[in-house]
Amino acid sequence: METPEMPQCLEEVANACESKEQRDQRGRTEILKRWEIKILPLDRGCTVSVGCKSFAFESIDAAMETVKQYVDNPFAVIKHYGFENHI
């Protein structure tokens, strides 16, 4: 009986043991941990800062919807706002 070779690094072990969904979730969590999110309410709307980038919103509801989208799928929101080179 032939013994399979051991993977050479921990990443290979993780990839072999995790489903694609688990790897995506781990990647998403790593992105979310990388930058602090700050919300500053204003007289009209608010600003949301993610790391060194700030975005203005006309309403808090619009900001919260975007923050929810970011938490659900940070890759899509990062690409939409054009700072994928920062990840």
Backbone bond lengths (Angstrom), bond angles and torsions (degrees), N, CA, C in turn:
res aa  C-N    CA-C-N  psi(-1)  N-CA   C-N-CA  omega(-1)  CA-C   N-CA-C  phi
1 M - - - 1.453 - - 1.522 108.90 -
2 E 1.304 115.64 127.83 1.461 121.45 -176.46 1.524 110.83 -85.79
3 T 1.340 116.59 134.56 1.458 122.06 179.42 1.522 108.54 -90.59
4 P 1.351 118.61 129.09 1.468 119.95 179.00 1.529 110.22 -67.84
5 E 1.327 115.33 149.48 1.466 120.51 178.32 1.521 110.20 -68.08
6 M 1.322 115.42 146.73 1.464 120.98 176.78 1.531 108.83 -80.41
7 P 1.331 118.49 138.16 1.464 120.48 175.44 1.523 110.55 -60.04
8 Q 1.311 116.72 149.53 1.457 122.12 -174.08 1.521 113.92 -84.62
9 C 1.309 119.78 -17.14 1.466 119.94 -179.71 1.532 109.99 -142.68
10 L 1.312 115.36 162.47 1.468 120.16 -177.93 1.520 112.58 -64.63
11 E 1.323 117.36 -32.02 1.468 119.83 179.30 1.519 110.38 -62.04
12 E 1.324 116.91 -40.24 1.458 120.13 177.60 1.521 110.70 -64.14
13 V 1.326 116.68 -38.53 1.464 120.61 177.75 1.519 109.79 -63.64
14 A 1.336 116.77 -46.29 1.465 120.52 179.99 1.521 110.58 -61.47
15 N 1.326 117.01 -43.30 1.466 120.23 -179.82 1.530 111.49 -65.41
16 A 1.331 116.82 -34.08 1.453 120.21 -179.81 1.525 111.86 -72.02
17 C 1.322 117.66 -29.63 1.465 122.40 -174.91 1.525 113.68 -96.57
18 E 1.324 117.78 -18.99 1.467 121.62 -175.28 1.520 110.80 -101.85
19 S 1.313 115.06 150.36 1.461 119.38 171.83 1.530 108.46 -79.74
20 K 1.317 116.85 167.13 1.465 120.90 177.43 1.529 110.00 -58.96
21 E 1.331 116.60 -40.62 1.465 120.84 179.21 1.532 110.72 -61.10
22 Q 1.325 117.43 -41.63 1.467 120.63 178.75 1.528 110.94 -66.05
23 R 1.337 117.94 -39.91 1.476 120.82 177.85 1.517 110.38 -65.41
24 D 1.352 117.04 -41.93 1.462 120.58 178.32 1.529 110.89 -62.07
25 Q 1.339 116.51 -42.46 1.457 121.47 179.11 1.534 110.45 -62.57
26 R 1.327 116.65 -42.60 1.469 120.75 179.27 1.524 110.12 -63.87
27 G 1.336 117.02 -42.01 1.466 121.05 178.13 1.519 111.36 -64.23
28 R 1.325 116.54 -41.61 1.460 121.67 178.35 1.524 110.59 -61.76
29 T 1.321 116.53 -44.05 1.461 121.07 179.51 1.524 110.95 -63.00
30 E 1.323 117.39 -40.21 1.465 120.52 179.44 1.530 110.88 -63.89
31 I 1.334 117.56 -39.72 1.468 121.35 176.88 1.525 109.74 -63.61
32 L 1.328 117.34 -46.31 1.469 120.66 -177.74 1.528 111.76 -64.68
33 K 1.317 118.56 -32.77 1.462 121.55 179.87 1.521 111.79 -74.63
34 R 1.315 117.26 -19.08 1.462 121.37 -173.33 1.532 113.02 -71.33
35 W 1.332 118.28 -36.27 1.462 120.93 -173.72 1.515 111.66 -125.54
36 E 1.314 115.21 138.92 1.460 122.04 175.52 1.530 109.09 -77.90
37 I 1.321 116.26 141.53 1.470 121.61 177.55 1.525 107.60 -108.71
38 K 1.340 116.21 126.00 1.463 121.57 177.65 1.523 108.63 -122.76
39 I 1.325 115.86 136.83 1.467 121.66 177.84 1.517 107.75 -119.07
40 L 1.331 116.51 124.06 1.457 121.86 -179.56 1.528 109.03 -117.24
41 P 1.335 118.00 104.06 1.467 120.29 177.14 1.529 110.34 -66.59
42 L 1.312 116.44 142.17 1.467 123.23 178.41 1.522 108.98 -123.37
43 D 1.328 117.24 177.04 1.463 120.15 177.38 1.530 110.83 -58.11
44 R 1.315 115.38 -37.27 1.463 120.23 177.56 1.522 107.82 -131.48
45 G 1.305 117.17 105.22 1.452 121.55 179.39 1.510 112.34 84.35
46 C 1.339 115.36 -148.83 1.460 120.39 -179.01 1.520 108.96 -165.51
47 T 1.326 114.56 170.12 1.451 120.19 169.41 1.526 107.96 -115.07
48 V 1.312 114.77 146.70 1.461 121.51 175.69 1.523 106.16 -121.89
49 S 1.322 115.64 125.23 1.457 121.47 176.89 1.521 108.76 -109.38
50 V 1.314 114.65 132.05 1.457 121.54 175.84 1.525 105.17 -125.65
51 G 1.327 115.20 108.18 1.459 118.91 -173.46 1.509 109.29 63.39
52 C 1.326 117.75 -125.04 1.462 121.36 -178.68 1.530 112.93 -95.67
53 K 1.315 118.62 1.07 1.469 122.66 179.92 1.521 110.04 -98.83
54 S 1.335 116.88 138.58 1.467 122.11 176.57 1.518 109.22 -124.27
55 F 1.337 114.99 142.62 1.455 121.71 -178.37 1.516 108.58 -130.68
56 A 1.341 116.95 136.40 1.463 122.14 179.27 1.524 109.47 -97.54
57 F 1.326 115.09 139.66 1.456 121.86 178.17 1.518 108.55 -128.46
58 E 1.331 116.87 142.05 1.458 121.48 -179.76 1.519 112.53 -74.25
59 S 1.333 117.20 -20.20 1.463 119.93 177.83 1.526 109.73 -142.02
60 I 1.311 115.22 153.28 1.456 119.97 177.26 1.533 109.79 -66.72
61 D 1.331 117.07 -34.54 1.469 120.25 178.20 1.529 111.30 -60.31
62 A 1.336 116.84 -43.31 1.470 120.41 178.41 1.524 110.62 -63.90
63 A 1.326 116.68 -40.12 1.470 120.57 178.10 1.525 110.51 -63.91
64 M 1.329 116.47 -44.46 1.462 119.94 -178.44 1.528 111.38 -64.34
65 E 1.316 116.94 -36.52 1.467 120.64 177.70 1.532 109.89 -63.82
66 T 1.324 117.22 -42.81 1.462 121.05 179.24 1.526 111.19 -68.06
67 V 1.335 117.35 -40.00 1.467 120.24 177.01 1.529 109.73 -62.87
68 K 1.335 117.12 -41.12 1.468 120.24 177.67 1.530 110.71 -61.89
69 Q 1.331 116.33 -42.58 1.466 119.95 177.45 1.526 110.57 -61.86
70 Y 1.339 116.41 -40.42 1.463 121.21 179.32 1.534 110.87 -62.96
71 V 1.322 116.82 -44.33 1.462 120.39 179.85 1.532 110.43 -66.53
72 D 1.332 116.98 -39.19 1.465 121.11 -179.69 1.530 112.33 -69.82
73 N 1.344 116.69 -40.46 1.469 120.52 -177.23 1.529 109.10 -149.47
74 P 1.331 117.47 79.89 1.466 119.59 -176.49 1.523 113.24 -60.44
75 F 1.332 117.81 -32.81 1.457 120.24 -178.72 1.528 112.05 -61.33
76 A 1.329 117.38 -43.69 1.466 121.12 -178.98 1.524 111.42 -66.44
77 V 1.329 117.65 -42.19 1.471 120.58 -178.83 1.524 110.23 -69.88
78 I 1.329 117.19 -40.41 1.465 120.71 177.42 1.527 109.80 -59.34
79 K 1.326 117.08 -43.91 1.470 121.01 179.15 1.524 110.64 -65.93
80 H 1.336 117.15 -42.28 1.464 121.58 -178.87 1.536 111.16 -59.98
81 Y 1.333 117.16 -41.96 1.460 120.93 -178.28 1.521 113.17 -88.08
82 G 1.319 117.62 -0.52 1.457 122.20 169.94 1.526 116.53 78.10
83 F 1.329 117.80 29.31 1.457 116.69 175.21 1.521 112.40 -123.45
84 E 1.356 114.94 38.40 1.457 119.04 178.13 1.529 112.42 -68.26
85 N 1.335 118.27 -18.69 1.463 120.46 176.67 1.514 112.66 -70.97
86 H 1.339 117.97 -10.38 1.457 122.22 -178.05 1.520 113.08 -93.84
87 I 1.331 118.15 -1.25 1.471 118.38 179.97 1.508 110.98 -100.44
